[in-house]
Amino acid sequence: MKTLLALVFAAWTSFALAQAPAAELPKPGAKDLCPVCGMLTAKYPNWVATIVYKDGHAHFFDGAKDMFKFWHDPGKYAAGHSREQIERIAVTEYYGLQAIDARGAWYVVGSDVLGPMGHEFVPLASAEDAADFLKEHKGARILRFDEVGAALPVMLDEGRFE
């Protein structure tokens, strides 16, 4: 019984984190560039990912894939920035097109839905949404934030999902 309660609590917590509003999350301006690929991020509002630092500075990305590349090596893309300085990370949820906590989101890879830079981590707010999306869009697998290693975003660029 305790195990069941723990599982229910863990599932509810993950759902609540993904649904948490992105209060006062800045929006990319017309000239904001993705620090990873250099694309104008405001052109792709349905895919925007955002990293906000404790000092209020924000980086915007044209998709979760580039956000993950940055997450794994911030110094490569923004000298002087580190993970320890990050306050919030948000991604745009696929169905609702609302910003959600990136750490609580579910990500589908290998689907027939492409982002601005090709194959993409498609962010979903719940496990149920992710499972439905996987089935409807021929996805390869579902991942959580902590399951995305440094190699996988590069593999997506090459059309590999495993």
N, C-alpha and C positions, 0 to 999 in steps of 0.2 A: 504494500500500500504506500509506503514511504517513497519507493522508487517511482510509482505512478504519479504521486503528488509532485515529486521533483521534476519529472518530465513535463508535466502540465505547466508548472511554474516556469521552467526553462523556455518552453514554447511561447508562453504568454509574454515573457520578458523580451524574447527576440522580436515578437510581433510589435510590442509596445515601442521598442527602440526604433524599429523601422518606420513606425508611424509617427514618431516624435516630430513635432513641427520644427522646421528650420527657422526659428525666430530670428528676425533681423539678418537673414542671410543676404549678403550683397549680391547684386546681379552684375553680370559682365557688361562693361561699356562697349560701345561700338568699335573701339580700338584695342580692346583687351585681347592679347594673343595667348594661346596655349603655350606654356613654357617648354613643352616637350616637342611639339611638331610645328609650332608657329602659326597655326590656323587662327582666324578670327572666331572666337568662341560664341559671340552674340548671334552669329549666323545660324547656330544650331541649338536653339533653346530647348528642344526636346531631348538633348543629349548632355547638357551642361553638367559638369561635376565641379565642385568647389572645395578648396582647402582654405580654411580661415585660421590665421595665426593668432596667438594670444595678444599680440599688439594691434590686431585689427586688420593687418594686411591680408589680402586674399589672392590666391591664384585660381584661375579658371581653366577648365579643360574642355575639349570638344567631345569628351566621352570618358567613361570609366576606365577604359583601357589605358589612356594616357595618364589618368590620375593614378592608376596602379603603378605605372612605370615611374612616375614622380615619387610616389610613396616609398618605393624600394630604393631610391637613390636621389633624395632631394638635392644634395649638394651638386650633383651632376647638372641639374637643370636650373638651380637657383642658389648661387654661391651664398653662403652664410645662413641658409635655412636648414633646419633639422626637424626630425619627427617630434622631438621634445618640445618644440615651439608651437606645434599644431594644437589648436583648440577644438576645431570641428571639421568634419569631412562630410560632404553631402553629395548625393547623386540625384539625377532626375528619374523618378520612377516611371516606367514605361507606360502603364495603363492610365494612371492619374495625372501624369506630367507635373507632379509636385516634387519639390525637393524633400528627400528623406535622408536619415542618417545612413551614411555609407557602410558603417560597421554593422548595422542591423539589417541591411538589405540582403536579398538573395539574388544571385547572378546566374543567368543562363548563358552558356557559350555554345558556339557551333550551330546557331539557328540560321534560318533563311532571312532574318532581319539584319540588315547591315547598317552600321553607323556612318558618320562622316568620313571615317578612315578605314572603312571596310568591316571585317569581322570585329565584333564588339562584345563586351560584357553587358548584357541587357539587365538593368537593375529592376527588381520586383520587390514589392512591399511585404509579401508573405510567402510561406512555403507553398500554399495552395495556388497562388498566382504563378509562382515559378513552375510548378508541376503542370498547370494548364498551358502556360506559354511554351514549355518544353515540348509538350505533345502537339500543340497547334502549329508551332513553327519549326518542327523537326530539329530541336536542339540536341546537343550531344551530352551535356551534363549541367548540373546545378552546383554552384559553389557558394560558400560564405566568404566574407571579407578575409578572414585569417587563413583561408585555404588557397588564396591566390598568391603563389610564389613569384619571384622576380622573372622566372623564365616564361611563364604562361602568357603574359601580354605580348612578348616577342613572338611566341609560337602562333598567337592569333594573327599577327601580321603576316605570317607565312601560311595561314589557312589550316593550321594544326590545332587540335582541341584537346588532345590527351597528353 
